[in-house]
Amino acid sequence: MTDWVIEAKELRKVYQMGEMEVEALRGVSFKIKRGEVVSIMGPSGSGKSTLMNTLGCLDRPSSGEYILDGESVGQMNDDQLAIVRNRKVGFVFQSFNLLPRITALANVELPLRYSGITEGRRARAAEALVAVGLENRINHKPTELSGGQQQRVAIARAIVNQPAMIMADEPTGNLDSKVGKEIMTLLLNLNKDKGTTLIIVTHDPMIAEQTGRVIRLRDGELDKTK
Amino acid sequence: MTFTQALLEALESLSGNKLRSGLTLLGIVIGVAAVIAMLAVGQGAQDSITGSINGIGTNLLFVFRGGQDQQDGPGGPPGRSSSANTRPLTLGDAEAIADPLSAPSVAAVAASIQTNAEISFGGEKSNTQVTGATQDYFTVRNLVLAEGEPISDAHVLGRASVAVIGPDTAEKLFGHSDGVVGETIRIAGQPFRIIGVLEAKGGGAFGSEDDQAIIPLSTAQARLMKRGAVNEVDVIFAQAISAEAVPQASEEIAQILRQRHRTPVGQDDFSVLSQQDFLSTASTITNVLKIFLGGIAAISLLVGGIGIMNIMLVSVTERTREIGLRKALGARKRDILIQFLTESSLLSLLGGVIGIIFGWLIAFSVGQIASANDVAFIPAVSLSAIGMAVTSSTLIGLFFGIYPANRAASLEPVEALRYD
C-alpha cells in the first residue's frame, strides 16, 4: 500500500445551472498521507463542499484523477462508489444524521449491515461505542441523548468499519464550545491511537489550528497565499 | 442485507408511523375483503342456482316450441318465444314421444300448459302460476303430496274442476297449509276443489315450486288457457330411463317431432333441453355475475394500491435525508430499492391477510342474513379466491411500490443529504 491515502490530481467539477456552467473546482491537486490530520477551509462558495463530496466519494469529479487508498475512484459507477464509501470512508456530519427510531447500537451497526457482514456485528458496534465512551448509552435512542452524545454515536458509526479516513464536516458546528472541544479531542485521540486519517471540513480557525495541515480553498482553487 | 433484516427494518419503519401505516393498510384491507366477499357471494349464487337446477332431476328433458335459434334461452317464458311460422306442440306430440317403440329411452312423458292466474279464497287473493297437467306430471317432476291425492287420468278425462296447490299458496289463501283439502277456491273466477297439497321443496331455479296450482290439462285447455289449436301444449316434460340415456332420449324425441312436424333438417321448430343445458346456461350467467362482482372489487383493490403508492411517495420524500445517509454509509441502489419494496409489499401482504379475514366475515354474515330470511344461499369462500386475493394484493404492493422505491434508490447521495 502507498503512503498516500488521498491523491487528487487536477480535480475539476462543473455544475450545470440552467444555461450557465458553474465551475466549483478548477483543477485542485494535493496529497494526504496516511495518518495525517488535515482541515479543509474556505469561505462559502469556495468549492469546499464539492471537494468534500468528491473526497468522500459521494460525487464524481468532472475530470481529473482521484485515488483513494490506492484505488482510482474517479470513473466508478454508483454501486462501486457505495462500496468504497462503506469500506474506506467514515462520515461525521454537522447535524449528526442519526436515524431517530433506532438505538445507538443499531445506528452504529448500519455500515456493517451494508458491508454484508452477518456475524459479530453487534459486538463490533458495541466496541465502537465503547471507544467513544458511550458504553452506558448503547440501547438509547438518539432522542434520548445529548448533542455531544449523538455526535459520539456518529463517530462510532464512522469508525466501526475501520475506514481509511474519517471525513468530518463541521463536526462541532451544532455543539457548544465545551462539548465541541470534547468531540475534537475524541477525533484527534482516535487518530493518534488507531492512525486513522482525519479530514475536517470547517470554517472555524480554532479547529483548523489543531490539525497538522490546512488546505485552503478560494474560488475553486487551492489558496496558497497563506 | 438479508431477507429477515430487510423485513425487520421495514416493520420498524412501518411501526414508526402507525396511524399512516394503518390507514394505508385499510385501503388494501377493504380491497381484499371486497374481492373475497364478492367472489364468495358470486360463488354462493352459482352454487344455489346449480343446486336448484340439479334439484329438477338429472333425467328430465324439456321440450319447448320454437327452434334453438329462436329461443331466448331457458330463462325466457317457455313456449312463448316461438315465431309465428312454427308449429305448436300438441298432445299428439306428447303421446308419440310416450310410445316406447319409437322412443325406447324415454320412461315417462307429461304435457303441460301454463299461465298465471289470480287464485282467491274468501277475501284472500294471490297471483300464482297455474299448470294444466296430467297424472304423469307428478311422476316426471318428482312432485310429492303432503296431503290429499294428485290429478288423475280420470280427472283429465272428466275435465274435473279440481286443483292441487303448493304449500305457500295454501298459506297465502288459508293462513295454514294443512287441512285445506276439500275447500273450494277460485282460479280466474272459476271454482276448483282442492284435492291435494304439495310438500314444501324450497326455492327453485324458476321461482318457488311451492307457490303454484296444478289442475287437469283438459280443464285448463277448455276453461282457462285458450290456445290457438285444440290440444296445443306449452311444455312437454320427458323423463329418460337413466341419466346416461338423456342424450339418446333427446335425439329420439327430436326424431319423432321432426317427422311429425315435417321440418327440414336443421330447421327444427322445437327445442329439447336437458338439465345439462340449463346448467351450462346458468353457469354462463353466474360466471358473468362473478366476473362483474370480482371486477368491482378489483377496482377497490386497485384504489388501495394507489393508496400505497401515494404513501410510499410521501415516505420517500420525507426520508430523503435518511436515504442520503444510508447511501453515504454504503447502501447500494439495490439496498434502498429492497428496503422500500419490502415496506410496500409488507403493507399489502398484511392488508391482504386482514382483508381475507374481513372478507370471510362479510361472506359469513351475508350467509347468516340469508338463512335468517329463509333463503337457501351460502356464500362460499374458495381457496382459489384467497390465493388470488393474496397474490394480487402482494403484486399490487410490489407494482405500486416499484416507482417510489426506484425514486428513492435513484436519489443522488449529495442531493439527498443536503435536503431538508
Chai-1 contact restraints between the chains, C-beta under 6 A:
chainA,res_idxA,chainB,res_idxB,connection_type,confidence,min_distance_angstrom,max_distance_angstrom,comment,restraint_id
A,N53,B,V414,contact,1.0,0.0,6.0,A-B,restraint_1
A,L58,B,P413,contact,1.0,0.0,6.0,A-B,restraint_2
A,L58,B,V414,contact,1.0,0.0,6.0,A-B,restraint_3
A,D59,B,V414,contact,1.0,0.0,6.0,A-B,restraint_4
A,D79,B,R332,contact,1.0,0.0,6.0,A-B,restraint_5
A,A82,B,G330,contact,1.0,0.0,6.0,A-B,restraint_6
A,A82,B,R332,contact,1.0,0.0,6.0,A-B,restraint_7
A,R85,B,G330,contact,1.0,0.0,6.0,A-B,restraint_8
A,N86,B,G330,contact,1.0,0.0,6.0,A-B,restraint_9
A,F91,B,A328,contact,1.0,0.0,6.0,A-B,restraint_10
A,N97,B,L325,contact,1.0,0.0,6.0,A-B,restraint_11
A,R101,B,G16,contact,1.0,0.0,6.0,A-B,restraint_12
A,L110,B,L329,contact,1.0,0.0,6.0,A-B,restraint_13
A,P111,B,L329,contact,1.0,0.0,6.0,A-B,restraint_14
A,P111,B,G330,contact,1.0,0.0,6.0,A-B,restraint_15
A,Y114,B,G330,contact,1.0,0.0,6.0,A-B,restraint_16
A,Y114,B,A331,contact,1.0,0.0,6.0,A-B,restraint_17
